[in-house]
């Protein structure tokens, strides 16, 4: 930060010390219109928080999260902003990314647990309404409405989110993409639970949360997309279409991709054939890969 910028930051900090929060906000916004600054971004959020403008503070935090990771005071400010917006799951996701830093992790988690306890004590009716929307997610059949219900569910404290996630994962009318997002969210918050999930083939599978990887870290995912890039990079239109197909296919299978795709090259070849062909699987075909690829293809084509 140059001398001029440093002086502006000092002036804004002085305004905050004098409780002139709106003046600090105006100065910070004027500066940030022309150039980014983590220090002034933090001062802006600090001022917004002091004026209880929590929604706008959340917007700033979500757009510039890295500005709040330099020191623990700024980090906890970010967590507090999220908690004021009932972002219990998002705040846990962020704290989990700092699990290697005992101080950030422990103090962040303490803040979250205290806020969750207060929310339970003072807002039981709001929790009930959020829970109802979440576990009745399949009352709306479209992807858009199910996604909205899922996002609302993330405003629940962790214990309630986990409890009702179990219902969602076993609901045959919840779209598989949403179930995959629920699983991935539980992974991101560091859950070590074992949950049951009705999978795309209609069978119940157990998911050991402490053992699963992110989709992008899975071996089969990496092999498939590396090959796709090698073969179709020079054909942008087809590459885009096939990338979308394989991405959606991978999400529908999550988190069992590596368990099922033991031969990634064969899976890739059969998937390409299925996507580019109008032919559909019949009961006479005993190839497990073909059966599963056809199930995925039908779900992909039926998304509303």
C-alpha positions in Angstrom: 0.0 0.0 0.0 1.5 3.4 -1.0 1.7 6.4 1.3 -1.6 8.0 0.0 -3.5 4.7 0.5 -2.0 4.2 3.9 -3.1 7.6 5.0 -6.7 6.9 3.8 -6.7 3.7 5.7 -5.6 5.5 8.8 -8.3 8.2 8.3 -11.0 5.5 8.0 -9.7 3.7 11.1 -9.8 7.0 13.0 -13.4 7.5 11.9 -14.2 4.0 13.2 -12.5 4.8 16.6 -14.7 8.0 16.8 -17.8 5.9 16.0 -18.3 7.8 12.7 -19.2 4.6 10.9 -21.1 6.1 8.0 -18.3 8.5 7.2 -15.9 5.5 7.3 -18.2 3.6 5.0 -18.3 6.4 2.5 -14.6 6.9 2.4 -13.9 3.2 2.1 -16.4 2.8 -0.8 -15.0 5.8 -2.6 -11.5 4.3 -2.4 -12.6 0.8 -3.4 -14.3 2.1 -6.5 -10.9 2.8 -8.0 -8.7 0.1 -6.7 -8.8 -3.0 -4.4 -7.4 -3.0 -0.9 -7.7 -5.8 1.6 -7.1 -3.5 4.5 -9.7 -1.0 3.4 -12.1 -3.8 2.6 -11.8 -5.0 6.2 -12.4 -1.5 7.5 -15.5 -1.2 5.3 -17.0 -4.5 6.7 -16.1 -3.5 10.3 -18.0 -0.2 9.8 -21.0 -2.0 8.2 -21.0 -4.5 11.1 -21.0 -1.7 13.7 -24.0 -0.1 12.0 -25.7 -3.6 12.0 -25.9 -3.5 8.2 -25.3 -7.2 8.2 -26.7 -8.1 4.7 -24.4 -5.6 3.0 -21.5 -6.8 5.1 -22.2 -10.3 4.1 -22.1 -9.3 0.4 -18.6 -7.8 0.9 -17.3 -10.8 2.8 -18.6 -13.3 0.2 -17.1 -11.3 -2.7 -13.7 -10.8 -1.0 -13.2 -13.7 1.5 -9.4 -13.7 1.2 -9.2 -10.1 2.6 -10.2 -11.6 6.0 -7.6 -14.3 6.4 -4.4 -12.3 7.2 -5.0 -12.3 10.9 -7.4 -13.9 13.4 -9.2 -10.7 14.3 -10.2 -10.2 10.6 -11.1 -13.9 10.2 -13.4 -13.8 13.2 -15.0 -10.6 11.9 -15.9 -12.5 8.7 -17.3 -15.4 10.7 -19.4 -13.1 12.8 -20.8 -11.4 9.7 -21.9 -14.8 8.3 -23.4 -15.8 11.6 -25.4 -12.5 11.8 -27.0 -13.7 8.5 -27.6 -17.2 9.9 -25.0 -18.7 7.5 -24.2 -21.6 9.9 -23.2 -24.1 7.2 -21.1 -21.6 5.1 -19.3 -20.4 8.2 -18.5 -24.0 9.1 -17.2 -24.7 5.6 -14.8 -21.7 5.9 -13.6 -22.7 9.4 -13.0 -26.2 8.2 -10.6 -24.9 5.5 -8.5 -23.6 8.4 -8.4 -26.8 10.4 -4.6 -26.9 10.2 -4.6 -23.6 12.1 -5.6 -24.5 15.6 -6.3 -20.9 16.7 -8.5 -20.0 13.7 -10.3 -23.3 13.8 -11.0 -23.5 17.5 -12.0 -19.9 18.0 -14.1 -19.9 14.8 -15.9 -23.1 15.8 -16.5 -21.7 19.3 -18.2 -18.6 17.8 -20.3 -20.8 15.6 -21.4 -23.1 18.3 -22.3 -20.2 20.6 -24.4 -18.6 17.8 -26.1 -21.9 17.0 -27.1 -22.3 20.7 -28.5 -18.8 20.8 -30.4 -19.3 17.6 -32.0 -22.5 19.0 -33.0 -20.8 22.2 -34.4 -17.6 20.7 -35.7 -18.7 17.2 -37.2 -22.1 17.5 -40.1 -21.2 15.2 -37.7 -20.0 12.5 -35.7 -23.2 12.8 -39.0 -25.2 12.5 -39.9 -23.3 9.3 -36.5 -23.7 7.8 -36.5 -27.4 8.6 -39.9 -27.9 7.1 -38.8 -26.3 3.8 -35.7 -28.4 3.7 -37.0 -31.9 4.5 -40.1 -31.3 2.3 -37.7 -30.4 -0.5 -39.3 -32.9 -2.9 -42.7 -31.2 -2.7 -41.3 -29.1 -5.6 -40.2 -31.2 -8.5 -38.1 -28.7 -10.5 -34.3 -28.4 -10.0 -34.7 -24.6 -9.3 -37.1 -25.1 -6.4 -35.2 -28.0 -4.9 -32.0 -26.0 -5.1 -33.7 -23.1 -3.3 -34.9 -25.4 -0.5 -31.4 -26.8 -0.2 -29.9 -23.3 0.1 -32.5 -22.4 2.8 -31.5 -25.5 4.7 -28.0 -24.2 5.0 -29.3 -21.5 7.4 -30.0 -24.3 9.9 -27.5 -25.0 12.7 -25.3 -28.0 11.9 -27.1 -30.6 14.0 -30.4 -29.7 12.4 -28.9 -29.6 9.0 -27.5 -33.1 9.5 -30.7 -34.5 10.9 -32.8 -33.3 8.0 -30.2 -34.1 5.4 -30.7 -37.8 6.3 -34.4 -37.5 5.2 -33.4 -35.6 2.0 -30.8 -38.3 1.1 -33.3 -41.1 1.3 -36.2 -39.3 -0.5 -36.7 -40.9 -3.9 -38.2 -37.7 -5.3 -35.2 -35.5 -4.5 -33.1 -35.0 -7.6 -29.7 -36.8 -7.5 -27.8 -33.6 -8.2 -29.2 -32.1 -4.9 -28.3 -35.2 -3.0 -24.8 -35.0 -4.3 -24.7 -31.3 -3.1 -25.9 -32.4 0.3 -23.1 -35.0 0.5 -20.5 -32.5 -0.7 -21.7 -29.9 1.8 -21.4 -32.4 4.7 -17.9 -33.2 3.5 -16.9 -29.5 3.4 -18.0 -28.9 7.0 -15.9 -31.8 8.1 -18.6 -34.2 9.1 -17.5 -37.7 10.1 -21.0 -39.2 10.2 -22.2 -42.3 8.3 -25.3 -41.5 6.3 -27.6 -43.6 4.1 -28.4 -42.4 0.6 -30.9 -43.6 -2.0 -28.7 -43.6 -5.1 -29.5 -43.1 -8.8 -30.2 -46.9 -9.2 -32.8 -46.8 -6.4 -30.6 -48.8 -4.0 -29.5 -47.6 -0.6 -25.8 -47.0 -0.1 -23.9 -46.0 3.0 -21.6 -42.9 2.8 -18.8 -42.7 5.3 -18.3 -38.9 5.3 -14.8 -39.0 6.8 -13.5 -41.1 3.9 -14.8 -39.3 0.8 -12.9 -36.9 -1.4 -14.1 -33.9 -3.4 -15.2 -34.7 -6.9 -12.3 -32.9 -8.5 -9.8 -35.0 -6.4 -11.3 -38.4 -7.6 -9.0 -40.4 -9.8 -11.7 -41.4 -12.3 -12.8 -37.8 -12.7 -9.3 -36.6 -13.4 -8.7 -39.4 -15.9 -11.9 -38.8 -17.8 -11.5 -35.0 -18.1 -7.8 -35.3 -19.0 -8.8 -37.6 -21.9 -11.7 -35.4 -22.9 -9.3 -32.4 -23.1 -6.8 -34.3 -25.1 -9.3 -35.5 -27.6 -11.7 -32.6 -28.0 -9.8 -29.4 -27.1 -9.5 -28.5 -30.8 -13.3 -28.8 -31.3 -14.7 -26.2 -28.8 -18.4 -26.8 -29.4 -18.2 -30.6 -28.9 -15.8 -30.1 -26.0 -18.3 -27.8 -24.3 -21.2 -30.2 -24.8 -19.3 -33.3 -23.7 -17.7 -31.5 -20.7 -21.2 -30.5 -19.6 -22.4 -34.1 -20.0 -19.4 -35.7 -18.1 -19.6 -33.0 -15.4 -23.3 -33.8 -14.8 -22.6 -37.5 -15.0 -19.9 -37.2 -12.4 -22.1 -35.2 -10.0 -25.0 -37.7 -10.3 -22.6 -40.5 -9.4 -21.0 -38.7 -6.4 -19.5 -39.9 -4.1 -19.2 -43.4 -5.5 -17.4 -42.5 -8.7 -14.1 -44.2 -8.0 -15.8 -47.2 -6.4 -17.7 -47.9 -9.6 -15.5 -46.6 -12.4 -12.6 -49.0 -12.1 -11.8 -48.8 -15.8 -12.0 -45.1 -16.6 -11.1 -45.6 -20.3 -13.9 -48.1 -20.9 -16.4 -46.0 -19.0 -15.3 -43.0 -21.1 -15.7 -44.9 -24.4 -19.2 -46.2 -23.5 -20.3 -42.8 -22.2 -19.3 -41.1 -25.5 -21.2 -43.8 -27.4 -24.3 -43.4 -25.3 -24.2 -39.6 -25.5 -23.7 -39.5 -29.3 -26.2 -42.3 -30.0 -29.9 -42.4 -29.8 -29.8 -46.1 -28.9 -31.1 -47.0 -25.4 -30.2 -49.8 -23.1 -32.5 -52.9 -23.0 -32.8 -55.6 -20.4 -30.9 -57.9 -22.8 -27.7 -55.9 -22.2 -25.9 -57.3 -19.2 -23.0 -54.8 -19.1 -23.2 -53.0 -15.7 -21.5 -49.9 -17.1 -24.0 -49.6 -19.9 -26.9 -50.0 -17.5 -25.6 -47.3 -15.2 -24.7 -44.9 -18.1 -28.2 -45.3 -19.5 -29.7 -44.5 -16.1 -27.6 -41.4 -15.9 -28.4 -40.4 -19.5 -32.1 -40.6 -18.8 -31.7 -38.5 -15.6 -29.6 -36.0 -17.5 -32.2 -35.6 -20.2 -35.1 -35.3 -17.7 -33.8 -32.4 -15.6 -36.4 -29.7 -15.3 
